[in-house]
């Protein structure tokens, strides 16, 4: 049996509108996480990681 996908939650929930700026998931993705199948979780984790990276890049740009 394939290993389950680890939840990207970092226990620092900071919702900014519909997006958690800590884990990168949308409010809807957070709500649906438990019921997601493995492929959907994998896609969600990838999208969330890209969002977190974009947020960090944006913050770094603001500091310049």
CHARMM-style PDB file with segment names, atoms N, HN, CA, C and O in Angstrom:
ATOM      1  N   UNK     1       0.827  -1.178   0.000  1.00  0.00      PROA
ATOM      2  CA  UNK     1       0.000   0.000   0.000  1.00  0.00      PROA
ATOM      3  C   UNK     1       0.879   1.252   0.000  1.00  0.00      PROA
ATOM      4  O   UNK     1       1.873   1.323   0.723  1.00  0.00      PROA
ATOM      5  N   UNK     2       0.504   2.230  -0.812  1.00  0.00      PROA
ATOM      6  HN  UNK     2      -0.304   2.172  -1.399  1.00  0.00      PROA
ATOM      7  CA  UNK     2       1.283   3.453  -0.945  1.00  0.00      PROA
ATOM      8  C   UNK     2       1.178   4.304   0.321  1.00  0.00      PROA
ATOM      9  O   UNK     2       0.147   4.337   0.992  1.00  0.00      PROA
ATOM     10  N   UNK     3       2.268   4.981   0.617  1.00  0.00      PROA
ATOM     11  HN  UNK     3       3.106   4.954   0.072  1.00  0.00      PROA
ATOM     12  CA  UNK     3       2.310   5.858   1.793  1.00  0.00      PROA
ATOM     13  C   UNK     3       1.369   7.046   1.575  1.00  0.00      PROA
ATOM     14  O   UNK     3       1.286   7.594   0.476  1.00  0.00      PROA
ATOM     15  N   UNK     4       0.669   7.429   2.634  1.00  0.00      PROA
ATOM     16  HN  UNK     4       0.736   6.984   3.527  1.00  0.00      PROA
ATOM     17  CA  UNK     4      -0.246   8.565   2.554  1.00  0.00      PROA
ATOM     18  C   UNK     4       0.551   9.861   2.402  1.00  0.00      PROA
ATOM     19  O   UNK     4       1.695   9.954   2.847  1.00  0.00      PROA
ATOM     20  N   UNK     5      -0.060  10.843   1.778  1.00  0.00      PROA
ATOM     21  HN  UNK     5      -0.990  10.767   1.416  1.00  0.00      PROA
ATOM     22  CA  UNK     5       0.567  12.143   1.577  1.00  0.00      PROA
ATOM     23  C   UNK     5       0.470  12.935   2.884  1.00  0.00      PROA
ATOM     24  O   UNK     5      -0.599  13.028   3.487  1.00  0.00      PROA
ATOM     25  N   UNK     6       1.592  13.498   3.310  1.00  0.00      PROA
ATOM     26  HN  UNK     6       2.461  13.423   2.821  1.00  0.00      PROA
ATOM     27  CA  UNK     6       1.626  14.249   4.555  1.00  0.00      PROA
ATOM     28  C   UNK     6       0.927  15.595   4.387  1.00  0.00      PROA
ATOM     29  O   UNK     6       1.102  16.277   3.377  1.00  0.00      PROA
ATOM     30  N   UNK     7       0.152  15.958   5.367  1.00  0.00      PROA
ATOM     31  HN  UNK     7       0.009  15.404   6.187  1.00  0.00      PROA
ATOM     32  CA  UNK     7      -0.556  17.223   5.378  1.00  0.00      PROA
ATOM     33  C   UNK     7       0.466  18.366   5.428  1.00  0.00      PROA
ATOM     34  O   UNK     7       1.366  18.340   6.267  1.00  0.00      PROA
ATOM     35  N   UNK     8       0.344  19.371   4.545  1.00  0.00      PROA
ATOM     36  HN  UNK     8      -0.387  19.392   3.863  1.00  0.00      PROA
ATOM     37  CA  UNK     8       1.314  20.470   4.524  1.00  0.00      PROA
ATOM     38  C   UNK     8       1.130  21.499   5.637  1.00  0.00      PROA
ATOM     39  O   UNK     8       1.883  22.469   5.710  1.00  0.00      PROA
ATOM     40  N   UNK     9       0.146  21.299   6.498  1.00  0.00      PROA
ATOM     41  HN  UNK     9      -0.466  20.511   6.440  1.00  0.00      PROA
ATOM     42  CA  UNK     9      -0.121  22.237   7.587  1.00  0.00      PROA
ATOM     43  C   UNK     9       1.110  22.348   8.488  1.00  0.00      PROA
ATOM     44  O   UNK     9       1.725  21.347   8.854  1.00  0.00      PROA
ATOM     45  N   UNK    10       1.453  23.592   8.836  1.00  0.00      PROA
ATOM     46  HN  UNK    10       0.954  24.406   8.539  1.00  0.00      PROA
ATOM     47  CA  UNK    10       2.586  23.821   9.737  1.00  0.00      PROA
ATOM     48  C   UNK    10       2.120  24.366  11.092  1.00  0.00      PROA
ATOM     49  O   UNK    10       2.923  24.865  11.880  1.00  0.00      PROA
ATOM     50  N   UNK    11       0.820  24.263  11.348  1.00  0.00      PROA
ATOM     51  HN  UNK    11       0.167  23.857  10.707  1.00  0.00      PROA
ATOM     52  CA  UNK    11       0.187  24.681  12.609  1.00  0.00      PROA
ATOM     53  C   UNK    11       0.398  26.160  12.933  1.00  0.00      PROA
ATOM     54  O   UNK    11       0.474  26.548  14.099  1.00  0.00      PROA
ATOM     55  N   UNK    12       0.489  26.968  11.895  1.00  0.00      PROA
ATOM     56  HN  UNK    12       0.427  26.653  10.948  1.00  0.00      PROA
ATOM     57  CA  UNK    12       0.571  28.426  12.041  1.00  0.00      PROA
ATOM     58  C   UNK    12      -0.456  29.045  11.103  1.00  0.00      PROA
ATOM     59  O   UNK    12      -0.109  29.818  10.211  1.00  0.00      PROA
ATOM     60  N   UNK    13      -1.698  28.705  11.308  1.00  0.00      PROA
ATOM     61  HN  UNK    13      -1.980  28.076  12.033  1.00  0.00      PROA
ATOM     62  CA  UNK    13      -2.773  29.131  10.404  1.00  0.00      PROA
ATOM     63  C   UNK    13      -2.875  30.646  10.337  1.00  0.00      PROA
ATOM     64  O   UNK    13      -3.116  31.309  11.346  1.00  0.00      PROA
ATOM     65  N   UNK    14      -2.689  31.186   9.141  1.00  0.00      PROA
ATOM     66  HN  UNK    14      -2.493  30.648   8.321  1.00  0.00      PROA
ATOM     67  CA  UNK    14      -2.779  32.622   8.908  1.00  0.00      PROA
ATOM     68  C   UNK    14      -3.523  32.830   7.594  1.00  0.00      PROA
ATOM     69  O   UNK    14      -2.915  32.952   6.531  1.00  0.00      PROA
ATOM     70  N   UNK    15      -4.850  32.867   7.687  1.00  0.00      PROA
ATOM     71  HN  UNK    15      -5.344  32.768   8.551  1.00  0.00      PROA
ATOM     72  CA  UNK    15      -5.644  33.051   6.478  1.00  0.00      PROA
ATOM     73  C   UNK    15      -5.632  34.511   6.057  1.00  0.00      PROA
ATOM     74  O   UNK    15      -5.881  35.416   6.854  1.00  0.00      PROA
ATOM     75  N   UNK    16      -5.336  34.708   4.788  1.00  0.00      PROA
ATOM     76  HN  UNK    16      -5.134  33.973   4.141  1.00  0.00      PROA
ATOM     77  CA  UNK    16      -5.373  36.027   4.175  1.00  0.00      PROA
ATOM     78  C   UNK    16      -6.398  35.906   3.058  1.00  0.00      PROA
ATOM     79  O   UNK    16      -6.059  35.521   1.939  1.00  0.00      PROA
ATOM     80  N   UNK    17      -7.636  36.229   3.354  1.00  0.00      PROA
ATOM     81  HN  UNK    17      -7.912  36.542   4.263  1.00  0.00      PROA
ATOM     82  CA  UNK    17      -8.712  35.999   2.397  1.00  0.00      PROA
ATOM     83  C   UNK    17      -8.990  34.505   2.326  1.00  0.00      PROA
ATOM     84  O   UNK    17      -9.387  33.900   3.322  1.00  0.00      PROA
ATOM     85  N   UNK    18      -8.789  33.916   1.179  1.00  0.00      PROA
ATOM     86  HN  UNK    18      -8.466  34.408   0.370  1.00  0.00      PROA
ATOM     87  CA  UNK    18      -9.051  32.486   0.982  1.00  0.00      PROA
ATOM     88  C   UNK    18      -7.784  31.630   1.051  1.00  0.00      PROA
ATOM     89  O   UNK    18      -7.851  30.424   0.816  1.00  0.00      PROA
ATOM     90  N   UNK    19      -6.640  32.225   1.368  1.00  0.00      PROA
ATOM     91  HN  UNK    19      -6.586  33.205   1.560  1.00  0.00      PROA
ATOM     92  CA  UNK    19      -5.368  31.510   1.333  1.00  0.00      PROA
ATOM     93  C   UNK    19      -4.662  31.542   2.680  1.00  0.00      PROA
ATOM     94  O   UNK    19      -4.555  32.592   3.312  1.00  0.00      PROA
ATOM     95  N   UNK    20      -4.181  30.379   3.112  1.00  0.00      PROA
ATOM     96  HN  UNK    20      -4.269  29.526   2.598  1.00  0.00      PROA
ATOM     97  CA  UNK    20      -3.346  30.315   4.312  1.00  0.00      PROA
ATOM     98  C   UNK    20      -1.925  30.640   3.869  1.00  0.00      PROA
ATOM     99  O   UNK    20      -1.341  29.919   3.060  1.00  0.00      PROA
ATOM    100  N   UNK    21      -1.370  31.726   4.402  1.00  0.00      PROA
ATOM    101  HN  UNK    21      -1.844  32.312   5.060  1.00  0.00      PROA
ATOM    102  CA  UNK    21      -0.027  32.132   3.985  1.00  0.00      PROA
ATOM    103  C   UNK    21       1.067  31.296   4.648  1.00  0.00      PROA
ATOM    104  O   UNK    21       2.242  31.446   4.314  1.00  0.00      PROA
ATOM    105  N   UNK    22       0.700  30.422   5.578  1.00  0.00      PROA
ATOM    106  HN  UNK    22      -0.255  30.300   5.849  1.00  0.00      PROA
ATOM    107  CA  UNK    22       1.681  29.544   6.221  1.00  0.00      PROA
ATOM    108  C   UNK    22       1.896  28.254   5.433  1.00  0.00      PROA
ATOM    109  O   UNK    22       3.036  27.850   5.203  1.00  0.00      PROA
ATOM    110  N   UNK    23       0.797  27.601   5.017  1.00  0.00      PROA
ATOM    111  HN  UNK    23      -0.129  27.930   5.204  1.00  0.00      PROA
ATOM    112  CA  UNK    23       0.943  26.324   4.301  1.00  0.00      PROA
ATOM    113  C   UNK    23       0.676  26.454   2.801  1.00  0.00      PROA
ATOM    114  O   UNK    23       1.041  25.565   2.031  1.00  0.00      PROA
ATOM    115  N   UNK    24       0.044  27.547   2.381  1.00  0.00      PROA
ATOM    116  HN  UNK    24      -0.253  28.269   3.007  1.00  0.00      PROA
ATOM    117  CA  UNK    24      -0.187  27.775   0.963  1.00  0.00      PROA
ATOM    118  C   UNK    24      -1.466  27.181   0.409  1.00  0.00      PROA
ATOM    119  O   UNK    24      -1.734  27.293  -0.787  1.00  0.00      PROA
ATOM    120  N   UNK    25      -2.266  26.545   1.271  1.00  0.00      PROA
ATOM    121  HN  UNK    25      -2.048  26.455   2.243  1.00  0.00      PROA
ATOM    122  CA  UNK    25      -3.506  25.956   0.784  1.00  0.00      PROA
ATOM    123  C   UNK    25      -4.647  26.967   0.852  1.00  0.00      PROA
ATOM    124  O   UNK    25      -4.639  27.890   1.666  1.00  0.00      PROA
ATOM    125  N   UNK    26      -5.619  26.768  -0.020  1.00  0.00      PROA
ATOM    126  HN  UNK    26      -5.626  26.018  -0.682  1.00  0.00      PROA
ATOM    127  CA  UNK    26      -6.808  27.605   0.027  1.00  0.00      PROA
ATOM    128  C   UNK    26      -7.706  27.097   1.145  1.00  0.00      PROA
ATOM    129  O   UNK    26      -7.541  25.982   1.640  1.00  0.00      PROA
ATOM    130  N   UNK    27      -8.653  27.930   1.527  1.00  0.00      PROA
ATOM    131  HN  UNK    27      -8.787  28.836   1.125  1.00  0.00      PROA
ATOM    132  CA  UNK    27      -9.621  27.541   2.551  1.00  0.00      PROA
ATOM    133  C   UNK    27     -10.341  26.256   2.123  1.00  0.00      PROA
ATOM    134  O   UNK    27     -10.572  25.370   2.946  1.00  0.00      PROA
ATOM    135  N   UNK    28     -10.691  26.158   0.849  1.00  0.00      PROA
ATOM    136  HN  UNK    28     -10.504  26.877   0.180  1.00  0.00      PROA
ATOM    137  CA  UNK    28     -11.400  24.990   0.311  1.00  0.00      PROA
ATOM    138  C   UNK    28     -10.519  23.733   0.376  1.00  0.00      PROA
ATOM    139  O   UNK    28     -11.000  22.658   0.734  1.00  0.00      PROA
ATOM    140  N   UNK    29      -9.233  23.868   0.030  1.00  0.00      PROA
ATOM    141  HN  UNK    29      -8.843  24.742  -0.261  1.00  0.00      PROA
ATOM    142  CA  UNK    29      -8.315  22.721   0.096  1.00  0.00      PROA
ATOM    143  C   UNK    29      -8.150  22.234   1.533  1.00  0.00      PROA
ATOM    144  O   UNK    29      -8.082  21.030   1.780  1.00  0.00      PROA
ATOM    145  N   UNK    30      -8.086  23.162   2.469  1.00  0.00      PROA
ATOM    146  HN  UNK    30      -8.141  24.140   2.268  1.00  0.00      PROA
ATOM    147  CA  UNK    30      -7.959  22.795   3.881  1.00  0.00      PROA
ATOM    148  C   UNK    30      -9.202  22.020   4.317  1.00  0.00      PROA
ATOM    149  O   UNK    30      -9.107  20.989   4.983  1.00  0.00      PROA
ATOM    150  N   UNK    31     -10.346  22.526   3.936  1.00  0.00      PROA
ATOM    151  HN  UNK    31     -10.424  23.363   3.395  1.00  0.00      PROA
ATOM    152  CA  UNK    31     -11.621  21.909   4.317  1.00  0.00      PROA
ATOM    153  C   UNK    31     -11.770  20.505   3.726  1.00  0.00      PROA
ATOM    154  O   UNK    31     -12.297  19.610   4.386  1.00  0.00      PROA
ATOM    155  N   UNK    32     -11.316  20.310   2.505  1.00  0.00      PROA
ATOM    156  HN  UNK    32     -10.887  21.037   1.968  1.00  0.00      PROA
ATOM    157  CA  UNK    32     -11.510  19.036   1.803  1.00  0.00      PROA
ATOM    158  C   UNK    32     -10.378  18.026   2.029  1.00  0.00      PROA
ATOM    159  O   UNK    32     -10.492  16.880   1.595  1.00  0.00      PROA
ATOM    160  N   UNK    33      -9.295  18.423   2.695  1.00  0.00      PROA
ATOM    161  HN  UNK    33      -9.203  19.355   3.047  1.00  0.00      PROA
ATOM    162  CA  UNK    33      -8.086  17.590   2.796  1.00  0.00      PROA
ATOM    163  C   UNK    33      -8.362  16.140   3.198  1.00  0.00      PROA
ATOM    164  O   UNK    33      -7.897  15.218   2.529  1.00  0.00      PROA
ATOM    165  N   UNK    34      -9.095  15.934   4.258  1.00  0.00      PROA
ATOM    166  HN  UNK    34      -9.473  16.683   4.802  1.00  0.00      PROA
ATOM    167  CA  UNK    34      -9.331  14.572   4.767  1.00  0.00      PROA
ATOM    168  C   UNK    34     -10.027  13.668   3.765  1.00  0.00      PROA
ATOM    169  O   UNK    34      -9.792  12.460   3.760  1.00  0.00      PROA
ATOM    170  N   UNK    35     -10.879  14.230   2.919  1.00  0.00      PROA
ATOM    171  HN  UNK    35     -11.070  15.212   2.923  1.00  0.00      PROA
ATOM    172  CA  UNK    35     -11.627  13.425   1.961  1.00  0.00      PROA
ATOM    173  C   UNK    35     -10.944  13.267   0.612  1.00  0.00      PROA
ATOM    174  O   UNK    35     -11.450  12.561  -0.260  1.00  0.00      PROA
ATOM    175  N   UNK    36      -9.793  13.921   0.431  1.00  0.00      PROA
ATOM    176  HN  UNK    36      -9.382  14.494   1.140  1.00  0.00      PROA
ATOM    177  CA  UNK    36      -9.093  13.853  -0.855  1.00  0.00      PROA
ATOM    178  C   UNK    36      -8.429  12.494  -1.060  1.00  0.00      PROA
ATOM    179  O   UNK    36      -7.964  11.864  -0.111  1.00  0.00      PROA
ATOM    180  N   UNK    37      -8.396  12.065  -2.291  1.00  0.00      PROA
ATOM    181  HN  UNK    37      -8.775  12.577  -3.062  1.00  0.00      PROA
ATOM    182  CA  UNK    37      -7.650  10.863  -2.681  1.00  0.00      PROA
ATOM    183  C   UNK    37      -6.182  11.257  -2.866  1.00  0.00      PROA
ATOM    184  O   UNK    37      -5.857  12.437  -2.996  1.00  0.00      PROA
ATOM    185  N   UNK    38      -5.310  10.263  -2.875  1.00  0.00      PROA
ATOM    186  HN  UNK    38      -5.574   9.304  -2.769  1.00  0.00      PROA
ATOM    187  CA  UNK    38      -3.862  10.497  -2.986  1.00  0.00      PROA
ATOM    188  C   UNK    38      -3.468  11.439  -4.130  1.00  0.00      PROA
ATOM    189  O   UNK    38      -2.711  12.379  -3.887  1.00  0.00      PROA
ATOM    190  N   UNK    39      -3.944  11.231  -5.370  1.00  0.00      PROA
ATOM    191  HN  UNK    39      -4.559  10.468  -5.567  1.00  0.00      PROA
ATOM    192  CA  UNK    39      -3.527  12.129  -6.462  1.00  0.00      PROA
ATOM    193  C   UNK    39      -3.943  13.586  -6.226  1.00  0.00      PROA
ATOM    194  O   UNK    39      -3.207  14.514  -6.563  1.00  0.00      PROA
ATOM    195  N   UNK    40      -5.117  13.769  -5.650  1.00  0.00      PROA
ATOM    196  HN  UNK    40      -5.715  13.015  -5.376  1.00  0.00      PROA
ATOM    197  CA  UNK    40      -5.587  15.127  -5.367  1.00  0.00      PROA
ATOM    198  C   UNK    40      -4.736  15.771  -4.269  1.00  0.00      PROA
ATOM    199  O   UNK    40      -4.434  16.962  -4.332  1.00  0.00      PROA
ATOM    200  N   UNK    41      -4.355  14.981  -3.270  1.00  0.00      PROA
ATOM    201  HN  UNK    41      -4.601  14.013  -3.219  1.00  0.00      PROA
ATOM    202  CA  UNK    41      -3.484  15.495  -2.205  1.00  0.00      PROA
ATOM    203  C   UNK    41      -2.120  15.875  -2.777  1.00  0.00      PROA
ATOM    204  O   UNK    41      -1.564  16.914  -2.421  1.00  0.00      PROA
ATOM    205  N   UNK    42      -1.582  15.038  -3.661  1.00  0.00      PROA
ATOM    206  HN  UNK    42      -2.034  14.194  -3.950  1.00  0.00      PROA
ATOM    207  CA  UNK    42      -0.281  15.328  -4.276  1.00  0.00      PROA
ATOM    208  C   UNK    42      -0.337  16.648  -5.039  1.00  0.00      PROA
ATOM    209  O   UNK    42       0.564  17.479  -4.917  1.00  0.00      PROA
ATOM    210  N   UNK    43      -1.387  16.839  -5.819  1.00  0.00      PROA
ATOM    211  HN  UNK    43      -2.119  16.165  -5.918  1.00  0.00      PROA
ATOM    212  CA  UNK    43      -1.550  18.075  -6.588  1.00  0.00      PROA
ATOM    213  C   UNK    43      -1.699  19.275  -5.661  1.00  0.00      PROA
ATOM    214  O   UNK    43      -1.143  20.341  -5.926  1.00  0.00      PROA
ATOM    215  N   UNK    44      -2.441  19.104  -4.586  1.00  0.00      PROA
ATOM    216  HN  UNK    44      -2.893  18.238  -4.371  1.00  0.00      PROA
ATOM    217  CA  UNK    44      -2.654  20.185  -3.625  1.00  0.00      PROA
ATOM    218  C   UNK    44      -1.341  20.580  -2.962  1.00  0.00      PROA
ATOM    219  O   UNK    44      -1.061  21.768  -2.801  1.00  0.00      PROA
ATOM    220  N   UNK    45      -0.541  19.603  -2.580  1.00  0.00      PROA
ATOM    221  HN  UNK    45      -0.768  18.638  -2.710  1.00  0.00      PROA
ATOM    222  CA  UNK    45       0.745  19.880  -1.944  1.00  0.00      PROA
ATOM    223  C   UNK    45       1.660  20.636  -2.917  1.00  0.00      PROA
ATOM    224  O   UNK    45       2.353  21.570  -2.515  1.00  0.00      PROA
ATOM    225  N   UNK    46       1.663  20.236  -4.181  1.00  0.00      PROA
ATOM    226  HN  UNK    46       1.100  19.477  -4.507  1.00  0.00      PROA
ATOM    227  CA  UNK    46       2.498  20.917  -5.181  1.00  0.00      PROA
ATOM    228  C   UNK    46       2.041  22.355  -5.395  1.00  0.00      PROA
ATOM    229  O   UNK    46       2.867  23.266  -5.452  1.00  0.00      PROA
ATOM    230  N   UNK    47       0.725  22.567  -5.513  1.00  0.00      PROA
ATOM    231  HN  UNK    47       0.054  21.827  -5.467  1.00  0.00      PROA
ATOM    232  CA  UNK    47       0.195  23.918  -5.704  1.00  0.00      PROA
ATOM    233  C   UNK    47       0.487  24.779  -4.476  1.00  0.00      PROA
ATOM    234  O   UNK    47       0.854  25.948  -4.603  1.00  0.00      PROA
ATOM    235  N   UNK    48       0.322  24.196  -3.290  1.00  0.00      PROA
ATOM    236  HN  UNK    48       0.024  23.247  -3.187  1.00  0.00      PROA
ATOM    237  CA  UNK    48       0.559  24.933  -2.050  1.00  0.00      PROA
ATOM    238  C   UNK    48       2.028  25.354  -1.941  1.00  0.00      PROA
ATOM    239  O   UNK    48       2.325  26.478  -1.537  1.00  0.00      PROA
ATOM    240  N   UNK    49       2.930  24.464  -2.296  1.00  0.00      PROA
ATOM    241  HN  UNK    49       2.689  23.551  -2.624  1.00  0.00      PROA
ATOM    242  CA  UNK    49       4.364  24.778  -2.242  1.00  0.00      PROA
ATOM    243  C   UNK    49       4.696  25.925  -3.198  1.00  0.00      PROA
ATOM    244  O   UNK    49       5.488  26.805  -2.861  1.00  0.00      PROA
ATOM    245  N   UNK    50       4.099  25.916  -4.377  1.00  0.00      PROA
ATOM    246  HN  UNK    50       3.455  25.201  -4.651  1.00  0.00      PROA
ATOM    247  CA  UNK    50       4.326  26.993  -5.341  1.00  0.00      PROA
ATOM    248  C   UNK    50       3.786  28.320  -4.800  1.00  0.00      PROA
ATOM    249  O   UNK    50       4.401  29.370  -4.985  1.00  0.00      PROA
ATOM    250  N   UNK    51       2.642  28.262  -4.138  1.00  0.00      PROA
ATOM    251  HN  UNK    51       2.142  27.409  -3.988  1.00  0.00      PROA
ATOM    252  CA  UNK    51       2.063  29.482  -3.559  1.00  0.00      PROA
ATOM    253  C   UNK    51       2.952  30.039  -2.451  1.00  0.00      PROA
ATOM    254  O   UNK    51       3.184  31.247  -2.391  1.00  0.00      PROA
ATOM    255  N   UNK    52       3.449  29.166  -1.575  1.00  0.00      PROA
ATOM    256  HN  UNK    52       3.261  28.185  -1.625  1.00  0.00      PROA
ATOM    257  CA  UNK    52       4.321  29.604  -0.476  1.00  0.00      PROA
ATOM    258  C   UNK    52       5.585  30.234  -1.053  1.00  0.00      PROA
ATOM    259  O   UNK    52       6.060  31.251  -0.547  1.00  0.00      PROA
ATOM    260  N   UNK    53       6.123  29.643  -2.094  1.00  0.00      PROA
ATOM    261  HN  UNK    53       5.737  28.817  -2.505  1.00  0.00      PROA
ATOM    262  CA  UNK    53       7.323  30.170  -2.747  1.00  0.00      PROA
ATOM    263  C   UNK    53       7.038  31.562  -3.326  1.00  0.00      PROA
ATOM    264  O   UNK    53       7.861  32.469  -3.199  1.00  0.00      PROA
ATOM    265  N   UNK    54       5.884  31.729  -3.954  1.00  0.00      PROA
ATOM    266  HN  UNK    54       5.215  30.993  -4.057  1.00  0.00      PROA
ATOM    267  CA  UNK    54       5.501  33.019  -4.531  1.00  0.00      PROA
ATOM    268  C   UNK    54       5.312  34.070  -3.433  1.00  0.00      PROA
ATOM    269  O   UNK    54       5.694  35.227  -3.604  1.00  0.00      PROA
ATOM    270  N   UNK    55       4.724  33.663  -2.309  1.00  0.00      PROA
ATOM    271  HN  UNK    55       4.414  32.722  -2.169  1.00  0.00      PROA
ATOM    272  CA  UNK    55       4.524  34.580  -1.182  1.00  0.00      PROA
ATOM    273  C   UNK    55       5.876  35.032  -0.640  1.00  0.00      PROA
ATOM    274  O   UNK    55       6.073  36.217  -0.370  1.00  0.00      PROA
ATOM    275  N   UNK    56       6.811  34.090  -0.481  1.00  0.00      PROA
ATOM    276  HN  UNK    56       6.651  33.127  -0.700  1.00  0.00      PROA
ATOM    277  CA  UNK    56       8.147  34.415   0.036  1.00  0.00      PROA
ATOM    278  C   UNK    56       8.876  35.357  -0.922  1.00  0.00      PROA
ATOM    279  O   UNK    56       9.552  36.292  -0.494  1.00  0.00      PROA
ATOM    280  N   UNK    57       8.732  35.102  -2.209  1.00  0.00      PROA
ATOM    281  HN  UNK    57       8.182  34.342  -2.557  1.00  0.00      PROA
ATOM    282  CA  UNK    57       9.379  35.934  -3.226  1.00  0.00      PROA
ATOM    283  C   UNK    57       8.814  37.354  -3.170  1.00  0.00      PROA
ATOM    284  O   UNK    57       9.556  38.332  -3.268  1.00  0.00      PROA
ATOM    285  N   UNK    58       7.509  37.452  -3.012  1.00  0.00      PROA
ATOM    286  HN  UNK    58       6.907  36.657  -2.932  1.00  0.00      PROA
ATOM    287  CA  UNK    58       6.839  38.747  -2.925  1.00  0.00      PROA
ATOM    288  C   UNK    58       7.306  39.516  -1.687  1.00  0.00      PROA
ATOM    289  O   UNK    58       7.568  40.717  -1.753  1.00  0.00      PROA
ATOM    290  N   UNK    59       7.406  38.805  -0.552  1.00  0.00      PROA
ATOM    291  HN  UNK    59       7.193  37.829  -0.498  1.00  0.00      PROA
ATOM    292  CA  UNK    59       7.868  39.437   0.689  1.00  0.00      PROA
ATOM    293  C   UNK    59       9.304  39.936   0.542  1.00  0.00      PROA
ATOM    294  O   UNK    59       9.637  41.027   1.005  1.00  0.00      PROA
ATOM    295  N   UNK    60      10.154  39.133  -0.104  1.00  0.00      PROA
ATOM    296  HN  UNK    60       9.884  38.247  -0.480  1.00  0.00      PROA
ATOM    297  CA  UNK    60      11.548  39.517  -0.291  1.00  0.00      PROA
ATOM    298  C   UNK    60      11.644  40.764  -1.176  1.00  0.00      PROA
ATOM    299  O   UNK    60      12.482  41.636  -0.944  1.00  0.00      PROA
ATOM    300  N   UNK    61      10.802  40.836  -2.164  1.00  0.00      PROA
ATOM    301  HN  UNK    61      10.122  40.128  -2.353  1.00  0.00      PROA
ATOM    302  CA  UNK    61      10.796  41.980  -3.082  1.00  0.00      PROA
ATOM    303  C   UNK    61      10.373  43.255  -2.351  1.00  0.00      PROA
ATOM    304  O   UNK    61      10.914  44.330  -2.612  1.00  0.00      PROA
ATOM    305  N   UNK    62       9.402  43.138  -1.432  1.00  0.00      PROA
ATOM    306  HN  UNK    62       8.963  42.265  -1.220  1.00  0.00      PROA
ATOM    307  CA  UNK    62       8.915  44.276  -0.673  1.00  0.00      PROA
ATOM    308  C   UNK    62      10.021  44.821   0.231  1.00  0.00      PROA
ATOM    309  O   UNK    62      10.114  46.030   0.444  1.00  0.00      PROA
ATOM    310  N   UNK    63      10.851  43.935   0.758  1.00  0.00      PROA
ATOM    311  HN  UNK    63      10.776  42.953   0.586  1.00  0.00      PROA
ATOM    312  CA  UNK    63      11.924  44.337   1.680  1.00  0.00      PROA
ATOM    313  C   UNK    63      13.038  45.112   0.978  1.00  0.00      PROA
ATOM    314  O   UNK    63      13.787  45.847   1.621  1.00  0.00      PROA
ATOM    315  N   UNK    64      13.145  44.950  -0.323  1.00  0.00      PROA
ATOM    316  HN  UNK    64      12.536  44.352  -0.845  1.00  0.00      PROA
ATOM    317  CA  UNK    64      14.244  45.605  -1.070  1.00  0.00      PROA
ATOM    318  C   UNK    64      14.105  47.094  -1.097  1.00  0.00      PROA
ATOM    319  OT1 UNK    64      14.943  47.782  -1.681  1.00  0.00      PROA
TER     320      UNK     64
END
